[in-house]
Amino acid sequence: MTTPGEFEVLSCPRCGAGTTLPLKSADELAAYYPSGYQAYEATEGGTLGAISRAIRAWQAFSGFRTPPLSTLRERSPGRAVDVGCGRGDLGAALIERGWTVTGVEPSPDACKVAAGRGIDARCGNVAAAGLEEESYDVASLRHSLEHVSDPVGDLGGIARALRPGGLVLITVPNFGGWQSRRFGSRWYHLDLPRHRVHFTQAALRTALESAGLRVAGVSTSTSTVGLPASAQYAIAGRCLFPTGMALRVASAACVLAYPVAWPLDRLGGGDQLHAVAYRVRG
């Protein structure tokens, strides 16, 4: 997807984090999220519906076996909040596993879909969601923290909503990985201007600790789509398969590049960055 305007990323010389400039207000940023944004689609009928359900089932199965969601396999179900819940894929998977789920999502359309799947969907951001203090056992932020202008402020609000010992599970693009360095402005995960903050491992640790959370671990992983999508942007300058069945087929075909990306990521860091942190007891 291409967006109008010119943007740049200013990098911090100490932690390597990036900030997208120029700074935009929440209302201005909303204009860069079209109503047909793929994350809000919930096709249920016909061939596309069957493919979508199969993809969601596989994502849930594999997601709970890899960081950071694999941490939940050691915990009994409780109360979770999914920040940036979209149409509620993760929330629905958690509900199937016995969890009670609150979702925070800025899109009203996405909130309606999530609510229809049994999620307590609250439209807006963390500050506006009215999260009850010391009430949640787990908070998940999967590819959502990079979209906010004040990640430390949002993490602070989440920390207050967690019970002592409650977990924060985060996945963001890895701005410090080799794919980011190699592809530069053509890096698939850069996604300007929607991504406001770009995290390295050091930057993510600093943000969590500044919010009063204790980091248990940080790791990286390889996504199936990252390398082939970045190569596509580098060669063609755009997404060749932006919507519909063509997008689904192309996304599935990206798995063919995984045997190439995985060993390279072992040397230079995967394109996804994960963190597990917790609220200190007492």
JORAQUI-V833166 format. One record per residue. OMEGA is omega in whole degrees, 0 to 359 (999 if undefined). Layout:
omega: (OMEGA & OMEGA)
This chain:
omega: (176 & 180 & 180 & 177 & 178 & 183 & 176 & 179 & 177 & 184 & 176 & 182 & 182 & 185 & 179 & 180 & 178 & 176 & 181 & 177 & 1 & 177 & 182 & 174 & 179 & 180 & 179 & 180 & 182 & 181 & 181 & 177 & 181 & 181 & 179 & 181 & 192 & 183 & 183 & 181 & 178 & 181 & 184 & 187 & 173 & 183 & 180 & 178 & 179 & 178 & 180 & 179 & 178 & 179 & 181 & 179 & 179 & 180 & 179 & 181 & 182 & 183 & 182 & 177 & 179 & 180 & 358 & 184 & 179 & 177 & 184 & 180 & 179 & 186 & 173 & 179 & 178 & 181 & 184 & 171 & 180 & 183 & 189 & 189 & 182 & 181 & 172 & 182 & 180 & 180 & 179 & 178 & 178 & 179 & 178 & 180 & 173 & 181 & 167 & 192 & 168 & 178 & 175 & 187 & 182 & 183 & 176 & 180 & 179 & 179 & 179 & 179 & 181 & 180 & 178 & 179 & 175 & 182 & 173 & 188 & 181 & 187 & 180 & 178 & 183 & 183 & 184 & 189 & 180 & 179 & 181 & 182 & 177 & 185 & 187 & 179 & 183 & 171 & 180 & 175 & 181 & 181 & 176 & 185 & 180 & 182 & 186 & 182 & 181 & 184 & 179 & 177 & 179 & 179 & 176 & 177 & 178 & 179 & 180 & 181 & 181 & 168 & 174 & 184 & 180 & 186 & 168 & 180 & 188 & 168 & 178 & 172 & 182 & 181 & 180 & 182 & 183 & 181 & 177 & 181 & 185 & 187 & 176 & 183 & 178 & 180 & 184 & 186 & 181 & 170 & 177 & 359 & 184 & 176 & 186 & 181 & 185 & 193 & 162 & 178 & 181 & 182 & 180 & 175 & 182 & 180 & 180 & 181 & 178 & 179 & 178 & 180 & 179 & 184 & 177 & 180 & 176 & 181 & 175 & 176 & 182 & 173 & 179 & 188 & 191 & 184 & 180 & 179 & 178 & 177 & 178 & 179 & 181 & 184 & 187 & 180 & 181 & 174 & 183 & 183 & 190 & 187 & 168 & 184 & 179 & 178 & 181 & 179 & 179 & 179 & 178 & 181 & 180 & 180 & 180 & 179 & 184 & 179 & 175 & 184 & 187 & 179 & 177 & 179 & 177 & 181 & 187 & 179 & 180 & 183 & 175 & 181 & 183 & 175 & 171 & 179 & 181 & 175 & 183 & 177 & 173 & 999)
